């Protein structure tokens, strides 16, 4: 799955299993402040009699609201089982994600959980028989064919995942820590755990797990294998979420509102128009063919310029849910030497770069984006920044002191020049030997011209220390292959590279294990730290947010000291929409419209 997942977006790397339906809140009428889980009153729409009492006309039928969205690809499957298990592409998530509900969803504004199918907050309890959670279900939810959504659907979904050994996000959402699930009544769900569930289990896995319709799929699963289930045509399915898929062709996909979903004020219909490339998408916006466009990277400044004079097109600028970073191959010298990595961090002018290169966003001093207010620690980020701050004179002196101590010598040392800049060192030797030239891989993609600029600056900074560092600008897939795919000798053949991570669900950051644990699926640097692994175990085993925050702080401090990554910047996501056609209840959020699956829960027709 790794290659498919890494190429899902093509602009930055997306973590496996994190493009899931539970990653966003699809409605905007919830209020969530400090509690981990907040029950939401779905409210009611005015009835015809109430409208009449208010003096509103009752004889006219409002024109259906059709929301037109441009995308670059259709879906690879119409089967939700397959999407969630084996085909977690961003395009599948945009379209299939809104078709299934969960007990809770994530408030994109602050990262807290809000009730969806759950009728109230529920906490684990213990008795002589073990740990369990009893969850009352909201009886107002129905599948799109009118069948009520019940606890029996959850039990069926859980049993199917276990019986067929479904992997991917199914395994993550229904983890082995769940011993069994039971329907104590149509709307009374009981979840039994093997031990006291920590936050990663409850509510952040099973609480965000999608549920499938028992009455549709039970007959298809009794004698099936996982592949049998995945290959079943999805047109037999029903929706339990805000949207129901009705048409899926190569050029047009249509989803209609599910009247059985009481929370979201979704459009009556959402049309996903498939275009060949981003230039065609931008032209469609300018021509009024679509209301907005979903591209995981947003618009480049060149693309934005083509519609900047159009008064009917408005711009949304949101913090992207991701980070750009420089990665090191810790199996190669001198990248394996922490002192080398620290010296580069001391001399690289990250703040200056962010100011001089347009539209790069802001410097990243933590893997948690600053826009994720629930988990971002301002004090911790400041401490990380302070490690590599100070005057250039102080930073150069500190870098040279460390390098000399591990065997670096120069015929002429780097020094501070009269102009205030660093004069490059000459004749560098490490333990008496001249270092080999170093390469820094970067995508040369037009969508993010900041990357080659950053790599150029990194190479020039290393040149100040006497290294021959050479930027290698190539296509995205080549960078990924070299940085993540071992050669025939089992080794990774790169020195340094610049890529980005899209960071998945903001509710409880789950990317630390795949990226940095000793056996992490995406740990391509070769990083291994007992201190980090202990903190990771404490983080994943935390029972309270406070415990998790403390452990997260240790992980971030360790990473900022060990510097297997140089965090560079978080980017701004620039999106556009037809303001003569639509408006949004949420103007800015982490991940923008992309992170809200197009804003289908908060888009409104223009008055």
NORGI-V388670 format. One record per backbone hydrogen bond with DSSP energy under -0.5 kcal/mol. CO is the residue of the C=O (numbers start at 0). NH is the residue of the N-H. E is the energy in kcal/mol with one decimal. If there is no record, write none. Layout:
((CO,NH,E) (CO,NH,E))
This chain:
((0,4,-2.7) (1,5,-2.9) (2,6,-1.4) (4,7,-1.4) (5,9,-0.5) (11,10,-0.6) (12,501,-3.0) (14,17,-1.7) (17,19,-1.4) (19,22,-1.6) (20,23,-0.9) (23,25,-0.6) (23,105,-0.5) (35,112,-1.9) (37,114,-2.3) (39,41,-0.7) (46,50,-2.5) (47,51,-2.2) (48,52,-2.3) (49,53,-1.6) (50,55,-2.9) (51,54,-1.4) (59,61,-0.6) (63,65,-0.8) (64,66,-0.6) (64,267,-1.2) (64,268,-1.8) (65,67,-0.6) (66,68,-0.6) (66,270,-2.8) (67,290,-2.8) (67,291,-1.3) (68,272,-3.0) (69,293,-3.0) (70,274,-2.8) (77,79,-0.7) (78,82,-2.4) (79,83,-2.6) (80,84,-1.4) (81,85,-3.3) (81,86,-1.9) (83,168,-1.7) (86,88,-1.5) (88,92,-2.0) (89,93,-2.1) (90,94,-1.4) (91,95,-3.2) (91,96,-0.7) (92,96,-1.1) (95,98,-2.0) (96,99,-1.3) (97,242,-1.9) (98,239,-2.6) (98,240,-1.2) (100,210,-1.3) (101,116,-2.3) (102,115,-2.7) (102,117,-1.9) (104,106,-0.5) (104,113,-2.7) (105,107,-0.8) (106,109,-0.9) (106,110,-2.9) (107,589,-0.6) (111,106,-3.2) (112,37,-1.6) (113,104,-2.4) (116,137,-3.3) (124,131,-2.3) (126,129,-1.9) (129,126,-1.5) (130,192,-2.7) (131,124,-2.8) (132,134,-0.6) (132,190,-2.7) (133,135,-0.6) (134,188,-2.6) (135,118,-3.7) (135,119,-0.6) (137,140,-1.1) (140,148,-1.9) (142,145,-2.5) (146,142,-3.5) (147,149,-0.6) (149,152,-1.0) (149,153,-0.9) (150,154,-2.2) (151,155,-2.4) (152,156,-2.4) (153,157,-2.7) (154,158,-2.6) (155,159,-2.2) (156,160,-2.4) (157,161,-2.2) (158,162,-2.9) (159,163,-2.4) (160,164,-0.6) (160,165,-1.8) (166,169,-1.5) (167,171,-1.3) (168,172,-2.3) (169,173,-2.1) (171,174,-0.5) (174,177,-1.9) (176,178,-0.7) (176,193,-2.5) (179,191,-2.9) (181,183,-0.8) (181,189,-2.9) (184,187,-1.5) (185,150,-2.9) (186,136,-2.5) (187,183,-2.2) (187,184,-0.9) (188,134,-3.3) (189,181,-2.8) (189,191,-0.5) (190,132,-2.0) (191,178,-2.2) (191,179,-1.5) (192,130,-0.6) (197,200,-1.1) (197,201,-2.9) (198,203,-2.0) (200,204,-1.2) (200,205,-1.5) (200,206,-0.5) (204,207,-1.1) (205,208,-1.0) (206,103,-2.3) (211,213,-0.6) (212,215,-0.7) (212,216,-2.1) (213,217,-2.5) (216,219,-1.2) (216,220,-0.8) (217,220,-1.0) (217,221,-0.9) (224,228,-2.3) (225,229,-2.6) (226,230,-1.8) (227,231,-0.5) (228,231,-1.1) (232,235,-0.9) (233,236,-1.7) (238,143,-2.2) (241,257,-2.4) (243,255,-2.6) (246,253,-2.2) (250,273,-2.4) (251,248,-2.7) (252,271,-3.8) (253,245,-2.9) (253,246,-1.9) (254,269,-3.4) (255,243,-2.9) (256,258,-0.8) (257,260,-1.9) (259,141,-2.2) (259,261,-0.7) (263,265,-1.4) (267,256,-2.1) (268,66,-2.9) (269,254,-2.5) (269,271,-0.6) (270,68,-3.5) (270,272,-0.7) (271,252,-2.2) (271,273,-0.5) (272,70,-2.7) (272,274,-0.5) (276,280,-1.6) (277,281,-2.7) (278,282,-2.1) (279,283,-2.0) (280,284,-2.1) (281,285,-2.5) (282,286,-2.2) (283,288,-2.2) (283,289,-1.0) (284,287,-1.3) (290,577,-2.7) (291,69,-2.6) (292,294,-0.7) (293,71,-0.5) (294,297,-2.1) (299,303,-2.6) (300,304,-2.0) (301,305,-0.9) (302,305,-0.7) (303,306,-1.5) (303,307,-0.7) (306,309,-1.7) (308,310,-0.8) (309,312,-1.7) (311,313,-0.5) (311,578,-1.4) (311,579,-1.0) (313,576,-2.0) (315,317,-0.6) (315,574,-2.9) (317,572,-4.0) (318,590,-3.2) (319,321,-1.8) (320,502,-2.3) (322,500,-2.5) (323,567,-2.6) (323,568,-1.0) (324,326,-0.6) (324,498,-1.6) (325,565,-2.5) (326,496,-1.6) (327,329,-1.0) (328,331,-1.8) (331,335,-2.0) (333,336,-2.1) (335,337,-0.6) (336,339,-0.6) (336,340,-1.6) (337,341,-2.7) (338,342,-2.4) (339,343,-2.0) (340,344,-2.0) (341,345,-2.3) (342,346,-1.6) (343,347,-2.2) (347,349,-1.8) (348,352,-2.3) (349,353,-2.3) (350,354,-1.4) (351,355,-2.2) (352,356,-2.5) (355,357,-0.7) (356,359,-0.9) (358,571,-0.5) (359,361,-0.6) (361,569,-2.8) (362,364,-0.6) (366,368,-0.6) (368,371,-1.8) (370,372,-1.6) (371,374,-1.3) (371,375,-2.5) (375,377,-0.7) (376,380,-2.5) (377,381,-2.1) (378,382,-2.0) (379,383,-2.4) (380,384,-2.3) (381,385,-2.3) (382,386,-1.2) (384,387,-1.5) (385,388,-1.2) (390,394,-2.6) (391,395,-2.8) (392,396,-2.1) (393,397,-2.2) (394,398,-2.5) (395,399,-2.7) (396,400,-2.2) (397,401,-1.9) (398,402,-2.2) (399,403,-2.8) (400,404,-1.5) (401,405,-0.7) (402,405,-0.9) (402,407,-2.2) (403,406,-1.7) (406,430,-2.7) (406,431,-0.5) (408,428,-2.6) (411,425,-2.5) (414,416,-0.5) (414,422,-3.9) (416,419,-1.4) (420,416,-3.6) (421,423,-0.5) (422,414,-1.7) (425,410,-1.6) (425,411,-2.1) (428,408,-2.5) (428,430,-0.5) (429,432,-1.5) (432,429,-3.3) (437,469,-3.3) (438,495,-1.3) (439,471,-3.0) (440,497,-2.3) (441,473,-2.4) (444,447,-1.2) (445,448,-0.6) (447,450,-1.6) (448,452,-1.2) (449,453,-2.7) (450,454,-2.5) (451,455,-2.3) (452,456,-2.0) (453,457,-2.5) (454,458,-2.7) (455,459,-2.1) (456,460,-2.1) (457,461,-2.3) (458,462,-1.9) (459,463,-1.2) (460,464,-0.7) (461,464,-0.7) (461,466,-2.1) (462,465,-1.3) (463,424,-2.6) (466,468,-1.0) (467,437,-2.6) (468,470,-0.5) (469,439,-2.1) (470,472,-0.5) (471,441,-2.1) (471,473,-0.6) (473,443,-2.3) (474,478,-1.8) (475,479,-2.4) (476,480,-2.7) (477,481,-2.4) (478,482,-2.5) (479,483,-2.2) (480,484,-2.1) (483,485,-0.6) (486,489,-2.2) (490,486,-3.1) (491,493,-1.0) (494,328,-2.2) (495,440,-2.5) (496,326,-2.9) (496,498,-0.5) (497,442,-0.6) (498,324,-2.7) (499,12,-2.9) (500,322,-1.8) (500,502,-0.5) (501,14,-1.2) (510,514,-1.6) (511,515,-2.5) (511,516,-0.6) (512,516,-1.6) (513,521,-2.1) (516,519,-2.2) (519,522,-1.6) (521,523,-1.7) (524,329,-1.8) (528,532,-2.6) (529,533,-2.3) (530,534,-2.0) (531,535,-2.7) (532,536,-2.2) (533,537,-2.1) (534,538,-2.5) (535,539,-2.8) (536,540,-1.4) (538,541,-1.2) (539,199,-0.5) (541,198,-2.9) (543,547,-2.1) (544,548,-2.6) (545,549,-2.0) (546,550,-2.0) (547,551,-2.7) (548,552,-2.1) (549,553,-1.4) (550,554,-2.2) (551,555,-2.7) (552,556,-2.4) (553,557,-2.4) (554,558,-2.5) (555,559,-2.4) (556,560,-1.3) (557,561,-2.9) (558,562,-2.4) (563,327,-1.3) (564,566,-0.7) (565,325,-2.4) (567,363,-1.0) (568,323,-2.8) (569,361,-1.8) (570,319,-2.6) (571,573,-0.7) (572,317,-2.3) (572,574,-0.6) (573,298,-2.9) (574,315,-3.3) (575,292,-0.7) (576,313,-2.7) (576,578,-1.1) (577,580,-1.7) (577,581,-2.7) (580,605,-3.0) (582,603,-3.1) (584,586,-0.6) (588,591,-2.6) (590,593,-0.5) (590,594,-2.0) (591,595,-0.7) (592,595,-0.8) (592,597,-3.5) (592,598,-0.7) (593,596,-1.5) (595,598,-1.2) (595,599,-0.9) (598,601,-1.3) (598,602,-1.3) (600,27,-0.7) (600,264,-0.6) (601,584,-2.6) (603,582,-2.3))
